[in-house]
Amino acid sequence: MSNEASLTAAKQFWTRAGRLLVFLLAATSIGCLLAEFYRLCPMRVFTLSIFLPALTLLLALALADRFWGERQLWRGVMIGVGAGLIAAIAYDAFRLPFVFAKEWAIDWIVPPMNLFKVFPRFGALILAQPIEQRTYSGAADGRRT
């Protein structure tokens, strides 16, 4: 089969409806947090019944496009994954001076704030544990065990 014939046989996933579906599936990530904040649905329920199935479907669509499509949806999802990872790293790097202001002796410039304390709480919400705990595991609260 020639390359031209194989290109015409490829399925088109990156349509208007496909892009909307990718957006809606990806938005379940922040939707999980918003549903908890607005008391629409507990984070644990949303994570298990909406977010994880949406993530699985998004991965399945991306893989289907990679193997049987024109790879535009695959490319869009991979760009989104890469951009999200870079954004998360940049956001966390921006918070470091606030978290380590005292240790780095820059607290006279930057106010010390524990900006990473929310992460164990998100985990507690997902695992249906008490939000306020005396201690979390060392990995969860940043201490070495």
Order of alpha helices (4+ residues) and beta strands (2+ residues): alpha-alpha-alpha-alpha-alpha-alpha-alpha
